[in-house]
Amino acid sequence: MGTKTWWVKAGTLVAGVLTAASGAAAVTAPTASAAPPSGERYVGTLRCDSPNPWPMGRLRIPVDVFTDIAHPSDGLPGPAIALKASNSVHSIMMSPEFTTLTTVRWRNRDTGRRGVVRVPSRSTRIDWEAVIHPGRGHVTFTVTQKIGAMAFVPMVNPQYSTCRGSARA
């Protein structure tokens, strides 16, 4: 009987762990309408479109802005503002590759603090995240993207684009 009780308890423990794990996965799985993780607050989406370094149409690049980030992806303590760009490129060509250098220049209008964050990336998508730590206050920022085709060398036919935004940190 002692062995049977152990198996029942072990089975209950495994079922509890599986239930908790599946519940955690359901909570953290991203969906289009789900709230961002860790208490982030969605501020809005900027359009940072760019000419395409490949002989295809213009690149449509939405950049989502989030504030109140308690645990930023750069590992530094919050609060922070995150700018997240993501665009998959649809083409008849086989997965064109891009190299991107994104520069975010920011200024806290309340404190006068300023800074620059640079984010290099290489992918078949225009996909980057910049995290800034401006302190509390009204923050303005300018995003500059340098996007080139990856063709034997890292930056062929670079194209430039700029967009601006603001958020309260």
C-alpha positions, 0 to 999 in steps of 0.5 A: 500500500505504501508503494501505491500511495507513492505512485498516486502522489507522484502522478498527482505531482506530475499532473500538477506540474504539467497543468502549471506548465501548460497554464504558464505557456498559455499566459506567456504565449504571444498573441496579437491582442495579448497585453505585453509581458512584464507590465510593459505599457504599449504607447503606439506604433511609428512608421519607419519605412525605408527604401529597399536595397534589393530591387523590390518595393519599399520596406514597410517597417512598423516600430512599436513603442513600450514604456514601464519595462521592469526587466528590459532585454538589455539586462539593465535595471528599469524603467526603460523605453523599448522600440521594437521593429519587425517586418518580414519581407515577402518576395519572389526572390529566395529570402533576401538578406539584410544588414541593418544599423539602427541608431536611436538618439534620445533626449529627456525634455524634463531632465536634459539627459540625452543618449544614443543607442546603436543596434546592428542586425543581420537577418532575412527580416528587418527585426531589431529592438532598441532599449533606452534608459532616459530616466523619468520624464517626457522623452523624444527620440529619432530613429535612423536606419541604415539598411543594406543588402547582404550580398557577399559583403555586409552592406551593399546599396545602403538605404537610409530612413528616419522617423521620430517619436516621443513617450513619457518614461 
